Amino acid sequence: MVYYRNTQKKWLFGVCAGLADAWQLNLTGVRLFWFGALFFFPGVLFFYLLLAVLLKGKPTEPQFDTDFLNTPITPEQRRAELDQLTAQLNTVDRRLRQLEHYVTSDVFLYKSRLDDSP
């Protein structure tokens, strides 16, 4: 679970808004809870201020560049990109096969038994 301050819905520092987002609770209910806790336990103010200092702001959504959708591409460029992607996938496939071969080999079995021995 990620905790953060939601500065877009803040009253003071955004701590209640961030906690309401993280716990998927009603923001008004979280604020009322904090206010009630502060009224009965003044030490809660220190905890709130500590959270305000320690918690980072709400992470932003990643922005995707959509210019590539409108960029014309020639068949030669497409072929070159597909060849490059095929080469990368073949490399990953070869490495995965090597790993699978090692893990299913007797050498791996014996080494793992030796490592597990007291």
C-alpha positions as CSV (number, residue, x, y, z in Angstrom):
1,M,0.0,0.0,0.0
2,V,1.4,3.4,-1.0
3,Y,0.9,6.3,1.3
4,Y,1.2,9.9,0.1
5,R,-0.2,13.4,0.5
6,N,-3.0,14.3,-1.9
7,T,-2.3,18.0,-2.5
8,Q,-5.1,18.3,-5.0
9,K,-7.8,17.6,-2.4
10,K,-6.0,19.2,0.6
11,W,-7.3,21.4,3.3
12,L,-4.0,21.8,5.2
13,F,-1.3,19.4,3.9
14,G,-3.3,16.7,2.1
15,V,-2.6,14.0,4.7
16,C,-6.2,13.1,5.2
17,A,-6.9,13.1,1.5
18,G,-3.9,10.8,0.9
19,L,-4.9,8.4,3.6
20,A,-8.5,8.3,2.3
21,D,-7.2,7.5,-1.1
22,A,-4.9,4.7,0.2
23,W,-7.5,3.1,2.4
24,Q,-10.3,3.8,-0.1
25,L,-12.5,5.6,2.5
26,N,-14.7,8.6,2.4
27,L,-12.6,11.8,2.6
28,T,-15.1,13.5,4.9
29,G,-15.1,10.6,7.3
30,V,-11.3,10.5,7.5
31,R,-11.2,14.3,8.2
32,L,-13.9,13.9,10.9
33,F,-12.0,11.1,12.5
34,W,-8.8,13.2,12.6
35,F,-10.6,16.2,14.0
36,G,-12.3,14.1,16.7
37,A,-9.0,12.4,17.5
38,L,-7.3,15.8,17.7
39,F,-10.1,17.1,20.0
40,F,-9.7,14.2,22.5
41,F,-6.0,13.5,22.0
42,P,-4.0,16.7,21.3
43,G,-0.9,14.5,20.6
44,V,-2.4,13.5,17.3
45,L,-1.4,17.0,16.0
46,F,2.2,16.0,16.3
47,F,1.5,12.7,14.4
48,Y,-0.3,14.6,11.7
49,L,2.5,17.1,11.3
50,L,5.0,14.2,11.2
51,L,3.0,12.6,8.4
52,A,2.9,15.9,6.6
53,V,6.7,16.1,6.6
54,L,7.4,12.5,5.9
55,L,4.8,11.7,3.2
56,K,5.6,12.6,-0.4
57,G,3.1,14.1,-2.8
58,K,0.7,12.0,-4.8
59,P,2.6,10.3,-7.7
60,T,1.7,11.6,-11.1
61,E,0.3,9.5,-13.8
62,P,2.9,8.7,-16.5
63,Q,2.4,10.8,-19.6
64,F,2.7,8.9,-22.9
65,D,4.0,10.4,-26.0
66,T,1.4,9.8,-28.7
67,D,3.3,11.6,-31.5
68,F,4.5,8.2,-32.8
69,L,1.0,7.4,-33.9
70,N,1.0,10.2,-36.4
71,T,4.5,9.7,-37.7
72,P,4.6,8.1,-41.1
73,I,6.9,5.0,-41.3
74,T,8.2,3.4,-44.4
75,P,8.1,-0.3,-45.0
76,E,11.9,-0.5,-44.7
77,Q,11.8,1.2,-41.3
78,R,9.1,-1.1,-40.2
79,R,11.1,-4.1,-41.4
80,A,14.2,-2.9,-39.6
81,E,12.4,-2.4,-36.3
82,L,10.7,-5.8,-36.6
83,D,14.1,-7.4,-37.3
84,Q,15.6,-5.7,-34.3
85,L,12.7,-6.8,-32.1
86,T,13.0,-10.4,-33.4
87,A,16.7,-10.4,-32.6
88,Q,16.0,-9.2,-29.0
89,L,13.3,-11.9,-28.5
90,N,15.6,-14.6,-29.9
91,T,18.3,-13.5,-27.4
92,V,15.8,-13.7,-24.5
93,D,14.6,-17.1,-25.7
94,R,18.2,-18.4,-25.9
95,R,19.0,-17.2,-22.4
96,L,15.7,-18.7,-21.1
97,R,16.5,-22.0,-22.6
98,Q,20.0,-22.0,-21.1
99,L,18.5,-21.2,-17.7
100,E,15.9,-23.9,-18.0
101,H,18.6,-26.4,-19.1
102,Y,20.8,-25.6,-16.1
103,V,17.9,-25.7,-13.6
104,T,16.8,-29.1,-14.8
105,S,20.3,-30.5,-14.9
106,D,22.0,-32.8,-12.3
107,V,24.6,-30.1,-11.6
108,F,22.0,-27.8,-10.3
109,L,20.5,-30.6,-8.2
110,Y,23.8,-31.5,-6.6
111,K,24.8,-27.8,-6.0
112,S,21.5,-27.1,-4.4
113,R,21.8,-30.1,-2.1
114,L,25.3,-29.1,-1.1
115,D,24.2,-25.5,-0.3
116,D,21.3,-26.8,1.8
117,S,23.5,-29.2,3.9
118,P,24.4,-28.0,7.4
